[in-house]
Amino acid sequence: MAPRTILYTGKGGVGKTSVAAATARRCAADGARTLVISTDPAHSLQDVLQAPVEGKPTKIAKRLHAQQVQAQDEMELHWSAVSEWLGTLLMERGVNRIAAEELTVPPGGDELFSLLVLKAHAEADEFDVVVVDCAPTGETLRLLSFPDAARWWLDKVLGKEQSMLSAARPLARMFLDIQLPDEKVVAEVQRLVKNLVAMHELLRDASRVSMRLVMTPDRMVVAEAMRTFTYLNLYGYLTDAVVVNRVFPDAAAEAGPHTPDAWRSSWNAAQQEGLVEVRESFAGLPVIVTPYLPSEPIGADALADLAAAQEGGSDVLSPVTHRGLSVEQTDEGFLMSLPLPLAHAADLGLQRRDDELVVTVGEHRRVLTLPAALQRCVVEGASVRDGLLRVRFVPDEEVWPRG
């Protein structure tokens, strides 16, 4: 059975790594074989755990392992043939070796390949729980949306390129002096795309995998977390809890206007307002509140204190439920529903493109391949209400089978 997987993400500097490490320690203490992984290029997991962590699962304590994914190792595993071909091509064009090696890595590629480690652990079935310290929100969202594009390439492009390249390779060398990729390069790209699609399916398995948003109760941080929550639902990922980190204890009794207690009281009041906004905005989700501890949560004892101090959490190993994309038949046709909490109609865009429906929210978009029945329909209308996008389809009289 695949492990229960929890991915922590949020704005940089909110304490994702500490929260992830504390969760992992609690799971191990409760008897689960636990692995905590950092896919953030700026690794700090080793610092938080105060123990050596390597590129492979490293035993930290009883039933607890940790891993700092080494992007370079994953690049060599998944991208070596492509990198060699691109590097040779660039050097033939006059680019020096060091610059050529840098240019062969696609933007965000190291982080993307790091996530493929999750697929390997799911297939190995060595752990009961895998806790992931992800890159900051922006990078995570970009990576989580990439497999949709990979699926498009797999369906629309890959598979046809082999015959095209075979025919074009002699002409490219003769007229353009360009070495087109050989079969080894093409095969590596195909294998990578298929792995990314498989990873995508794994991360969207809401019965085993969920996201958790980590934030501080500050206005700008909460606003970004709200947008992230909408985008994660757009891409079909389950968020099963939010963590509000570094919440100040209640302010001391009345104090003068220039004393430290008055300064702390002002921050405390602002944070309490932030907590109210979090609970209202994420209504229906568990809100886990972590107090600002007297010292940094570094090392086994401090992480145990951090986990014990959390309030409002649910059992990590308990089953999770999620209502994702659904299609139901109506008297007039079909109704497709997609959860988009906190989304506004003004931020939403819809575009029908052959057998696909493109849903855009802000700067993010998702391409949905329509089921066969909906491909023979036209969009009659759409609405956003109560955090749910509803798209109405009616049969296209020109293509819908009669009778």
C-alpha positions as CSV (number, residue, x, y, z in Angstrom):
1,M,0.0,0.0,0.0
2,A,1.3,3.5,-0.9
3,P,2.2,5.6,2.2
4,R,0.2,8.4,3.5
5,T,1.9,11.5,2.1
6,I,1.6,15.1,3.4
7,L,3.2,18.0,1.5
8,Y,3.8,21.2,3.4
9,T,4.1,24.4,1.4
10,G,3.7,28.1,2.0
11,K,5.4,31.4,1.6
12,G,9.1,31.4,2.2
13,G,10.1,32.0,5.9
14,V,6.9,30.9,7.6
15,G,8.5,27.8,9.2
16,K,7.5,25.0,6.8
17,T,10.6,22.9,7.5
18,S,10.1,23.1,11.3
19,V,6.4,22.1,11.0
20,A,7.2,19.3,8.6
21,A,9.9,17.9,10.9
22,A,7.7,18.2,13.9
23,T,4.9,16.3,12.1
24,A,7.4,13.6,11.1
25,R,8.7,13.2,14.7
26,R,5.1,12.9,16.0
27,C,4.2,10.2,13.4
28,A,7.3,8.2,14.3
29,A,6.5,8.5,18.0
30,D,3.0,7.2,17.3
31,G,4.4,4.0,15.8
32,A,4.5,4.8,12.0
33,R,7.5,4.2,9.8
34,T,8.1,7.8,8.8
35,L,10.2,9.6,6.2
36,V,10.6,13.3,6.1
37,I,11.9,14.7,2.7
38,S,13.0,18.1,1.7
39,T,12.6,19.0,-2.0
40,D,13.4,22.7,-1.4
41,P,16.7,23.6,-3.2
42,A,17.6,25.7,-0.1
43,H,17.8,22.7,2.2
44,S,17.5,23.4,5.9
45,L,16.1,20.0,7.1
46,Q,19.4,18.9,8.4
47,D,19.7,22.1,10.5
48,V,16.3,21.7,12.0
49,L,16.8,18.0,12.8
50,Q,20.3,18.7,14.1
51,A,21.4,15.4,12.5
52,P,23.3,14.4,9.3
53,V,20.9,14.0,6.4
54,E,21.9,12.6,3.0
55,G,20.5,12.2,-0.5
56,K,19.1,8.8,0.4
57,P,16.9,8.0,3.4
58,T,19.0,8.5,6.6
59,K,18.0,7.1,9.9
60,I,17.5,9.8,12.5
61,A,15.7,8.1,15.3
62,K,13.5,5.0,15.9
63,R,11.1,4.7,13.0
64,L,12.2,8.0,11.6
65,H,14.3,8.6,8.4
66,A,15.1,11.9,6.6
67,Q,16.2,12.7,3.1
68,Q,17.5,15.9,1.4
69,V,16.9,15.3,-2.2
70,Q,20.0,16.1,-4.2
71,A,18.8,17.7,-7.4
72,Q,22.0,17.0,-9.3
73,D,21.6,13.2,-8.7
74,E,18.0,13.3,-10.0
75,M,19.1,15.3,-13.0
76,E,21.7,12.7,-13.9
77,L,19.1,10.0,-13.5
78,H,16.4,11.5,-15.6
79,W,18.1,14.0,-17.9
80,S,21.6,12.8,-18.7
81,A,21.1,11.9,-22.4
82,V,19.2,15.2,-23.1
83,S,21.8,17.2,-21.2
84,E,24.6,15.6,-23.2
85,W,22.9,16.3,-26.5
86,L,22.1,19.9,-25.6
87,G,25.5,20.5,-24.2
88,T,27.2,19.3,-27.4
89,L,24.9,21.3,-29.6
90,L,25.6,24.5,-27.6
91,M,29.3,24.0,-27.6
92,E,29.2,23.5,-31.4
93,R,27.6,26.9,-31.5
94,G,30.4,28.5,-29.6
95,V,29.1,28.4,-26.0
96,N,31.8,27.5,-23.5
97,R,31.5,24.2,-21.6
98,I,30.5,25.6,-18.2
99,A,27.8,27.9,-19.6
100,A,26.6,25.0,-21.8
101,E,26.2,22.7,-18.8
102,E,24.1,25.4,-17.0
103,L,21.9,26.0,-20.1
104,T,21.0,22.3,-20.5
105,V,19.0,22.4,-17.2
106,P,15.4,23.6,-17.8
107,P,14.1,26.3,-15.5
108,G,12.7,24.6,-12.4
109,G,13.9,21.2,-13.7
110,D,15.9,20.4,-10.6
111,E,12.9,20.9,-8.3
112,L,10.6,19.0,-10.7
113,F,12.9,16.0,-10.8
114,S,13.1,16.1,-7.0
115,L,9.4,15.4,-6.8
116,L,9.9,12.2,-8.7
117,V,11.4,10.8,-5.6
118,L,7.9,10.6,-4.1
119,K,6.9,8.2,-6.9
120,A,9.8,6.0,-6.1
121,H,8.9,5.9,-2.4
122,A,5.3,5.2,-3.1
123,E,6.3,2.2,-5.2
124,A,8.8,0.9,-2.7
125,D,6.3,0.8,0.2
126,E,9.0,1.1,2.9
127,F,7.2,3.8,4.9
128,D,3.8,4.3,6.4
129,V,4.0,8.1,6.2
130,V,6.0,10.5,4.0
131,V,6.2,14.1,5.0
132,V,7.4,16.5,2.4
133,D,9.0,20.0,3.0
134,C,8.3,21.6,-0.4
135,A,9.8,24.6,-2.1
136,P,8.0,28.0,-1.4
137,T,4.5,28.4,-2.8
138,G,5.3,29.9,-6.2
139,E,7.7,27.2,-7.2
140,T,5.5,24.4,-5.8
141,L,2.5,25.6,-7.8
142,R,4.5,25.8,-11.0
143,L,5.8,22.3,-10.5
144,L,2.5,20.8,-9.6
145,S,0.9,22.2,-12.7
146,F,3.6,21.0,-15.1
147,P,2.5,17.4,-15.4
148,D,-0.8,18.6,-17.1
149,A,1.4,20.1,-19.8
150,A,3.5,16.8,-19.9
151,R,0.3,14.9,-20.4
152,W,-0.6,17.1,-23.3
153,W,2.8,16.5,-24.9
154,L,2.4,12.7,-24.3
155,D,-1.0,12.7,-26.0
156,K,-0.5,15.2,-28.8
157,V,3.2,15.1,-29.7
158,L,5.3,12.3,-28.3
159,G,5.0,9.1,-30.3
160,K,4.8,10.9,-33.6
161,E,8.2,12.6,-33.4
162,Q,10.3,9.4,-34.0
163,S,9.4,9.1,-37.7
164,M,9.6,12.9,-38.1
165,L,13.1,13.1,-36.6
166,S,14.3,10.1,-38.7
167,A,13.3,11.9,-41.9
168,A,14.6,15.3,-40.8
169,R,17.9,14.3,-39.2
170,P,19.9,14.1,-42.5
171,L,18.4,17.3,-43.8
172,A,19.1,19.2,-40.6
173,R,22.8,18.2,-40.7
174,M,23.1,19.0,-44.4
175,F,21.3,22.4,-44.5
176,L,21.3,23.7,-41.0
177,D,24.4,22.1,-39.5
178,I,22.4,21.0,-36.5
179,Q,22.5,17.6,-34.8
180,L,19.0,16.5,-34.0
181,P,18.4,14.3,-31.0
182,D,18.9,10.6,-31.5
183,E,16.6,7.7,-30.3
184,K,18.3,7.6,-26.9
185,V,17.4,11.3,-26.2
186,V,13.8,10.9,-27.4
187,A,13.4,7.8,-25.3
188,E,14.6,9.6,-22.2
189,V,12.1,12.5,-22.8
190,Q,9.3,10.0,-23.3
191,R,10.2,8.1,-20.1
192,L,10.4,11.4,-18.1
193,V,7.0,12.6,-19.4
194,K,5.4,9.3,-18.5
195,N,7.0,9.4,-15.0
196,L,5.7,13.0,-14.5
197,V,2.2,11.9,-15.5
198,A,2.4,9.0,-13.1
199,M,3.6,11.3,-10.3
200,H,0.7,13.6,-11.0
201,E,-1.8,10.8,-10.6
202,L,-0.1,9.8,-7.3
203,L,-0.3,13.3,-5.9
204,R,-4.0,13.6,-6.9
205,D,-4.9,10.5,-5.0
206,A,-6.9,12.2,-2.3
207,S,-7.3,9.0,-0.3
208,R,-3.5,8.9,0.4
209,V,-2.0,12.4,-0.4
210,S,-2.8,15.9,0.8
211,M,-1.4,19.3,0.9
212,R,-1.1,21.5,4.0
213,L,-0.6,25.3,3.8
214,V,1.7,26.8,6.4
215,M,1.4,30.5,7.2
216,T,1.8,33.1,9.8
217,P,-1.2,35.2,10.9
218,D,0.0,38.2,8.9
219,R,-2.2,39.9,6.4
220,M,0.0,39.5,3.3
221,V,0.9,35.9,4.2
222,V,-2.8,34.9,4.7
223,A,-3.7,36.5,1.4
224,E,-1.2,34.5,-0.5
225,A,-2.3,31.3,1.3
226,M,-5.9,32.0,0.2
227,R,-4.8,32.3,-3.4
228,T,-2.7,29.2,-3.1
229,F,-5.7,27.3,-1.7
230,T,-7.8,28.2,-4.8
231,Y,-5.0,27.2,-7.2
232,L,-4.4,23.9,-5.5
233,N,-8.1,23.0,-6.0
234,L,-7.9,24.2,-9.6
235,Y,-5.1,21.6,-10.2
236,G,-7.0,18.9,-8.3
237,Y,-5.0,18.6,-5.1
238,L,-6.5,18.1,-1.7
239,T,-5.7,20.5,1.1
240,D,-6.7,18.8,4.3
241,A,-5.5,21.4,6.9
242,V,-3.9,24.8,7.3
243,V,-1.2,25.5,9.8
244,V,-0.9,29.0,11.4
245,N,2.6,29.2,12.8
246,R,4.4,31.5,15.2
247,V,1.3,32.9,17.0
248,F,2.2,35.1,19.9
249,P,0.9,34.2,23.4
250,D,-1.7,36.4,24.8
251,A,-0.4,39.9,25.7
252,A,0.4,40.7,29.3
253,A,-1.9,43.0,31.4
254,E,-2.3,46.7,30.6
255,A,0.9,48.5,30.1
256,G,2.0,52.0,29.2
257,P,2.1,53.3,25.6
258,H,5.9,53.0,25.3
259,T,6.7,49.7,27.1
260,P,7.6,46.4,25.4
261,D,4.3,44.9,26.6
262,A,2.4,47.6,24.7
263,W,4.4,46.8,21.6
264,R,3.7,43.1,22.0
265,S,0.0,43.8,22.6
266,S,-0.3,45.6,19.3
267,W,1.2,42.6,17.5
268,N,-1.0,40.3,19.4
269,A,-4.1,42.2,18.4
270,A,-3.1,42.1,14.7
271,Q,-2.4,38.4,14.9
272,Q,-5.8,37.7,16.5
273,E,-7.4,39.6,13.6
274,G,-5.4,37.4,11.2
275,L,-6.6,34.2,13.0
276,V,-10.2,35.3,12.6
277,E,-9.6,35.9,8.9
278,V,-8.0,32.4,8.6
279,R,-10.9,30.7,10.3
280,E,-13.4,32.5,8.2
281,S,-11.6,32.0,4.9
282,F,-10.7,28.4,5.4
283,A,-14.0,27.4,7.1
284,G,-14.5,23.6,6.9
285,L,-10.7,22.9,7.2
286,P,-8.9,22.1,10.4
287,V,-6.9,25.1,11.5
288,I,-3.7,24.0,13.4
289,V,-2.4,26.8,15.5
290,T,1.3,26.7,16.6
291,P,2.4,29.2,19.3
292,Y,5.6,31.2,19.0
293,L,7.9,29.1,21.3
294,P,10.5,30.7,23.6
295,S,13.4,29.4,21.4
296,E,14.0,28.1,17.9
297,P,12.5,24.7,17.2
298,I,15.8,22.9,16.5
299,G,16.6,19.4,17.6
300,A,14.6,16.4,18.8
301,D,13.3,17.9,22.1
302,A,12.3,21.3,20.6
303,L,10.5,19.6,17.7
304,A,8.6,17.4,20.1
305,D,7.6,20.5,22.0
306,L,6.5,22.1,18.8
307,A,4.3,19.2,17.9
308,A,2.8,19.0,21.4
309,A,2.1,22.7,21.4
310,Q,0.0,22.6,18.3
311,E,-3.8,23.1,18.8
312,G,-6.6,22.1,16.5
313,G,-4.8,19.3,14.5
314,S,-6.4,16.1,13.4
315,D,-4.9,12.6,13.3
316,V,-2.4,12.6,10.4
317,L,-3.1,8.9,9.7
318,S,-6.9,9.2,9.7
319,P,-8.5,8.7,6.3
320,V,-9.1,11.9,4.2
321,T,-12.1,12.6,1.9
322,H,-12.2,15.0,-1.0
323,R,-14.8,16.0,-3.5
324,G,-12.8,16.8,-6.7
325,L,-13.9,17.2,-10.3
326,S,-17.3,15.5,-10.9
327,V,-19.7,15.1,-13.8
328,E,-23.4,14.3,-13.3
329,Q,-26.2,13.9,-15.8
330,T,-29.2,16.3,-15.6
331,D,-32.5,16.5,-17.5
332,E,-31.0,19.0,-19.9
333,G,-27.5,17.5,-20.3
334,F,-24.6,17.3,-17.9
335,L,-23.2,19.4,-15.1
336,M,-19.5,19.5,-14.4
337,S,-18.4,20.7,-11.0
338,L,-14.9,21.7,-9.8
339,P,-14.1,23.0,-6.3
340,L,-12.6,26.5,-6.5
341,P,-12.9,27.9,-2.9
342,L,-12.3,31.6,-2.4
343,A,-12.5,32.2,-6.2
344,H,-14.4,35.1,-7.7
345,A,-16.2,35.1,-11.0
346,A,-14.2,38.2,-12.1
347,D,-10.9,36.2,-11.8
348,L,-12.2,33.2,-13.7
349,G,-11.8,32.4,-17.4
350,L,-13.2,29.5,-19.4
351,Q,-12.3,28.4,-23.0
352,R,-13.6,25.5,-25.0
353,R,-10.9,24.0,-27.2
354,D,-12.0,20.9,-29.2
355,D,-12.1,18.1,-26.6
356,E,-10.6,20.2,-23.8
357,L,-11.9,22.8,-21.4
358,V,-9.3,25.4,-20.3
359,V,-10.0,26.9,-16.8
360,T,-8.1,30.0,-15.8
361,V,-7.9,31.5,-12.3
362,G,-5.7,34.6,-12.1
363,E,-2.3,33.6,-13.6
364,H,-2.9,29.9,-13.3
365,R,-4.7,27.6,-15.7
366,R,-5.6,24.0,-16.0
367,V,-6.5,22.1,-19.2
368,L,-9.2,19.5,-18.6
369,T,-9.7,16.7,-21.1
370,L,-13.4,16.2,-21.4
371,P,-15.0,12.8,-21.2
372,A,-16.4,11.4,-24.4
373,A,-20.0,12.4,-23.6
374,L,-19.0,16.0,-22.9
375,Q,-17.0,16.2,-26.1
376,R,-20.3,15.9,-28.0
377,C,-21.8,18.7,-26.1
378,V,-21.6,22.5,-26.1
379,V,-21.2,24.7,-23.1
380,E,-24.4,26.4,-22.2
381,G,-23.2,28.4,-19.2
382,A,-21.1,28.5,-16.1
383,S,-21.3,29.9,-12.6
384,V,-19.2,30.2,-9.4
385,R,-21.1,29.8,-6.2
386,D,-20.2,28.6,-2.7
387,G,-16.7,27.8,-3.8
388,L,-17.8,25.6,-6.7
389,L,-17.4,26.2,-10.4
390,R,-20.4,24.7,-12.3
391,V,-20.3,24.3,-16.0
392,R,-23.4,23.3,-17.9
393,F,-23.2,21.2,-21.0
394,V,-26.0,20.4,-23.4
395,P,-25.9,17.9,-26.3
396,D,-24.7,19.3,-29.7
397,E,-27.5,18.4,-32.1
398,E,-25.1,18.2,-35.0
399,V,-22.9,15.4,-33.4
400,W,-25.0,13.8,-30.7
401,P,-26.3,10.4,-31.8
402,R,-30.0,10.3,-32.5
403,G,-32.2,8.0,-30.5
